[in-house]
Amino acid sequence: KLLFKTIAQYLCERFTGKPAAAMGLLAFGKYYFDKKQEPMYMYVYDAYLKSFPTHERAAGVLFTLAGMKKTAGDQAGATAFFQRIVEQYPNDQYYTKALSQLAWSSFASSNYELAVKGFITFVKEAQPSPEKAQAQISLADSYRLLGKFKEALEEYEVIIQWLAPKNNPYATSAADAQKNAELLERAVFQ
């Protein structure tokens, strides 16, 4: 393992910024990931992220690590990885996914102020989808739970405008349409 760490550090120091070296580190990381040797693959991925922060797969690696931390029950660790994606990779495909995860995590932990910030940004960035509709109603719910009823009403009105028209782009299947009908009913009730 010491030899491996030496090789990894050599790649990082000697070939920083070279895509082939980054891919080599990722291959090493996957080898240890497949063997479920967390200390080793975390060492490799940490070295990769420090030495190749602009590599095309960096945000994906962070998102995968965040998911693993979340699955393991380490919400703080997951949040740190999601936050890095949001801060460092605003143009990456994982950006809106990380925003969504941060907002939902805040909502689940009753941190509605932070949830509002996350949902606002996510809703602004996301394309019409069932996830965006769910985030919009959760934004309204967050305002309501904070006692900001005027803001909540405005957000409920937005979801009504989105979901009331037939054949809206927020449902991609019959199941989505049914869920959106329930969201619409909730919004109208509020």
C-alpha positions in Angstrom: 0.0 0.0 0.0 2.9 2.3 0.7 4.2 1.7 -2.9 0.8 2.5 -4.2 0.5 5.7 -2.3 4.0 6.7 -3.5 2.9 6.1 -7.1 -0.3 8.1 -6.6 1.6 11.0 -5.2 4.1 10.9 -8.0 1.3 11.0 -10.5 -0.2 14.0 -8.7 3.0 15.9 -8.4 4.6 15.2 -11.7 1.6 15.1 -14.0 -0.9 17.5 -12.5 -3.4 18.7 -15.1 -2.7 15.8 -17.5 -5.9 13.8 -18.3 -4.1 10.5 -18.6 -2.7 10.8 -15.1 -6.1 11.7 -13.8 -7.6 8.6 -15.5 -4.8 6.5 -14.0 -5.7 7.7 -10.5 -9.4 7.0 -11.1 -8.5 3.5 -12.3 -6.5 3.0 -9.1 -9.4 4.3 -7.0 -11.9 2.0 -8.7 -9.6 -1.0 -8.1 -9.7 -0.3 -4.3 -13.4 0.8 -4.5 -14.3 -2.6 -6.0 -12.3 -4.3 -3.2 -14.2 -2.2 -0.7 -11.0 -0.8 0.9 -12.3 2.6 1.9 -9.2 4.0 3.3 -7.3 3.4 0.1 -9.9 4.6 -2.4 -10.6 7.6 -0.3 -6.9 8.4 -0.3 -6.8 8.1 -4.1 -9.9 10.1 -4.7 -8.7 12.8 -2.3 -5.4 13.0 -4.2 -7.3 13.1 -7.5 -9.6 15.9 -6.4 -6.7 17.9 -5.0 -4.5 17.5 -8.1 -7.0 17.4 -10.9 -9.9 19.7 -9.8 -10.7 20.7 -13.3 -10.9 17.2 -14.7 -14.1 16.3 -16.4 -15.0 13.6 -13.9 -14.2 15.5 -10.7 -17.8 16.5 -9.9 -19.0 13.0 -10.6 -16.5 11.6 -8.2 -17.6 14.0 -5.5 -21.3 13.1 -6.2 -20.5 9.4 -5.8 -18.6 10.0 -2.6 -21.4 12.1 -1.3 -23.9 9.4 -2.1 -21.8 6.8 -0.3 -21.5 9.0 2.8 -25.2 9.6 2.8 -25.9 5.9 2.5 -23.5 5.2 5.4 -25.5 7.7 7.5 -22.8 10.4 7.5 -25.0 13.3 6.5 -22.3 15.9 7.4 -19.8 14.2 5.1 -22.3 14.0 2.3 -23.2 17.6 2.7 -19.6 18.6 2.5 -19.2 16.8 -0.8 -22.4 18.2 -2.2 -21.4 21.7 -1.1 -18.0 21.3 -3.0 -19.9 20.5 -6.2 -22.1 23.6 -5.8 -19.1 25.8 -5.1 -16.6 24.5 -7.6 -18.7 23.1 -10.5 -21.6 25.4 -11.3 -21.5 24.4 -15.0 -21.4 20.6 -14.4 -24.3 18.2 -14.8 -24.1 17.3 -11.2 -24.6 20.9 -10.0 -28.4 20.8 -9.9 -28.3 17.3 -8.4 -26.1 18.5 -5.6 -28.3 21.6 -5.1 -31.3 19.3 -4.8 -29.6 17.0 -2.3 -28.6 20.0 -0.2 -32.1 21.4 -0.2 -33.7 18.1 0.7 -31.2 17.5 3.4 -32.0 20.9 5.0 -35.7 20.3 4.6 -35.5 16.9 6.3 -33.5 18.3 9.2 -36.1 21.1 9.6 -33.6 23.8 8.6 -36.2 25.6 6.5 -34.1 28.8 6.1 -31.4 26.8 4.4 -34.0 24.7 2.5 -35.5 27.8 1.1 -32.1 29.0 -0.3 -31.4 25.5 -1.8 -34.9 25.1 -3.3 -34.8 28.6 -4.8 -31.5 28.0 -6.5 -32.5 24.4 -7.6 -35.9 25.5 -9.0 -34.2 28.4 -10.9 -31.6 26.0 -12.5 -33.7 22.8 -13.1 -35.6 22.0 -16.2 -39.3 21.2 -16.0 -39.6 17.8 -14.4 -41.4 16.0 -11.5 -38.4 16.8 -9.3 -38.7 20.5 -10.0 -42.4 20.4 -9.2 -41.7 18.6 -5.9 -39.0 21.1 -5.1 -41.3 24.0 -5.8 -44.0 22.8 -3.4 -41.4 22.0 -0.8 -40.2 25.6 -1.2 -43.7 26.8 -0.5 -44.0 24.4 2.4 -40.7 25.7 3.8 -41.9 29.3 3.8 -45.2 28.2 5.4 -43.3 26.3 8.2 -41.2 29.4 8.7 -44.4 31.5 9.2 -43.7 33.4 6.0 -47.2 33.0 4.7 -47.1 35.7 2.0 -44.0 34.1 0.4 -45.6 30.6 0.8 -48.7 31.8 -1.0 -46.7 33.1 -3.9 -44.8 29.9 -4.3 -48.0 27.8 -4.1 -49.4 30.0 -6.8 -46.4 29.2 -9.0 -46.9 25.4 -8.6 -50.6 25.9 -9.5 -49.6 27.8 -12.7 -47.2 25.0 -13.6 -49.4 22.0 -13.0 -52.9 23.2 -13.8 -52.6 23.1 -17.6 -53.1 19.7 -19.2 -50.0 18.2 -20.8 -47.6 20.3 -18.8 -43.9 19.3 -19.0 -43.7 18.4 -15.3 -44.9 14.8 -15.8 -43.1 12.2 -17.9 -45.3 9.3 -17.0 -48.8 8.4 -15.7 -47.3 8.0 -12.2 -45.7 11.4 -12.5 -49.1 12.9 -13.6 -50.8 11.3 -10.6 -48.2 12.6 -8.2 -48.5 16.1 -9.8 -52.2 16.0 -9.4 -51.7 15.4 -5.7 -49.2 18.3 -5.5 -51.7 20.5 -7.3 -54.4 19.5 -4.8 -52.1 20.3 -1.9 -51.1 23.7 -3.4 -54.7 24.7 -4.0 -55.6 23.6 -0.5 -52.9 25.8 1.0 
